[in-house]
């Protein structure tokens, strides 16, 4: 019974250790803003040791050991004068973030009571880029299917005016057609009379020329 108890206790401890190691907390921050990586420590004890690393190579960037602390940097110096440690909780603060600060941050907390590990995946996005952790907005309704806004509809009096103008234009066209038809009917007999007179004059001349022997 006692052996079974110790086996369960050790198994729970191992599960807790691996869970802390495998869990990665995603954090997104806009370029130029500050970000603080919080850990589950209310107050650092004298025998606590907290170590912060960056990247897959686990470059040491900050460390607290008892009452002493030290802030380092990666080989390319990207964090120069931008890292701060909270000496009460051990949290890490990054000021004036840049896109090059994106990556994996890991903290190891060692004490007489327990050893904990926390991992953070930081994404620093440009000011003109939307937050990658913000869900996208639903697509807007196509204008062809959306109802027209009341302000986009023409006023009622304008519709009446346009309709009246169209009716007047149609009436004028009808009147013009009728007038043209009447004028054509009126001038048609006169043209026929002139044609008859011309034919009679031609016949008279032909008869005169025949009598004269021309």
Buried (B, 14 or more C-beta within 10 A) or exposed (E): EEEEEEEEEEEEEEEEBEEBBEEEEEBBBBBEEEBBBBBEBEEBEEEBBBBBBBEEEEBBBBBBBEEEBEBBBBEEEEBEEBBBBBBEBBBBBBBEBBEEBBBBBBBBBBBEEEEBBBBBEBBBBEEEEEEEEEEEEEEEEEEEEEEEEEEEEEEEEEEEEEEEEEEEEEEEEEEEEEEEEEEEEEEEEEEEEEEEEEEEEEEEEEEEEEEEEE
